Amino acid sequence: MQSWFTFELDGEECRVEKEDTHRSLASFLSQLDPCFHDFSIHDAWQGGNPVVMGDLEGDRHRFRVVDAGLIMLPMLAGRQIWTSEGIQNAEPDHPVNLALRNHQLECGIERTGALRILLFEGYYRPDLRRQGQISDQFDSIVTRTANTPAIREVAAQVFASTEQLRLEAAQRAERSGHESSVWTGKHDIFEDRFTKRLFRMKERPSFSYVDGAKRRFYRPSTLVEMLRLKREYPNARLVSGGTELASLAGGVEWPNLISVEAIKELTDFITTEEEWEIGSAISLTEIAELIGRECPSIPKVLRRFASRPIRNRVSLGGYLASSWKDGPITALLMALNARVILLSEDGERDAPLSQFFEETGESILIPNEIIRAVIIPRNSASVLAQRGVTATITDIYTAAPRRSLSRVWGTGAFSLELRDQTIAKARIAYSGIGKIPTRVRDVEEFLAGKKWNESTALEALPLLNDKVEVDESRGESAYRKQLVVTLFQKFLSQHPKHDSIRPEQLTATGEFAKLDQPFFDALPS
């Protein structure tokens, strides 16, 4: 077992030797060079210390913003890291650097560095095309002084330039039949200093590392190898994104860590006509990219969770295994009728997500068992036709002090299957209200067979109020009790008709924000 490893830092090889397995990248950088002194101060809830990580996700090369204070050093073995200083110095005439040089964004040197990082990731994103996505890209910029209109203007200019590059590359690739690889980001259309290094990256092999205190870090590449390690080290902690552990610097530490990031069986994404099977090690950001267009409630709820640098690292399996009872994503998965596939050396078992939490608040995971995948049913036209369903309506609403990077007061997730105007099946789930996330099955049964209209919804409100229990041990219990009915009323107000798949805009916000509109002028075909 080796006591050293290397990763690329701003285009140069960086060697790490005998460093603590729990040490964060931010802590390491703060002592590596005086130019990184800002990394010594870390607060994930104030935006953190963003850097760009270059990696290979399946068959797709990607630049991802990550929080340097929430990623452990051994996780970087074989990867690339770019800091704001590195991006600025490596290619001063890069469109991102030129844009920041020519605009006054009024957010200070530190936040300008974070803007550079977020602009850099956005510049290379193949899916960034809508006004609303710009807001999501910069949700970790937490400051009262930033010139937000100027930031949006700069972002639109930078991202429109890359969209033009992608269009021109697609036109060239159309003749060879490789157009799709351009729009999905599987082809290097930039061929600049950054992407040339990125596209040389290969799949990460198995890796093991021991620090100076004899703590071990393993990164197996197969499930068989991972299960063997878990049997050999029963007290080892499984990690994926690692955001939870890295935040415990100076607190709890584990003598052995086993990373699941490189295990193919946990990073597979399988699509059938009936369902999506999502590997537990796939990040929240990847999930939004993979199924967001077909299931818009997924990216909606993910945008309310943490910030983009954190979403880029948190895996769906890690999110569930942490047993975060107030998490809004859990409520949506329940409303979508999702299931979890649990795996141990004794075999697999399949459980509805609505039964994943026990009355105590703990999950049903037993020792040495992991979440292998999450299965979400699809509402494709053919599947709905087989069930005689003419429309589905699914949405989620979360109440919190602010849009992101904030604790959640309560979440309501609602899904209806309709036969014309009649409710064939209803699923109603809440999290953050009671002691555990829960389905309200009494109300679901009450709604089945009734017309979807205001009268039916109003009849359901007293039953909701009666059946959903509030955890009195927490604060704001009266307010969270009120959320039970107000969130359902909001669902009705935005989906008042049986054929209203997308929510109706009931305020002026939808008129001037135009979140679904492109941020660039229409490109010639």
Summary of the structure (lengths in Angstrom):
residues: 525
radius of gyration: 23.6
end to end distance: 55.2
largest distance: 67.8
contacts: 1729
relative contact order: 0.10
helix: 39%
strand: 22%
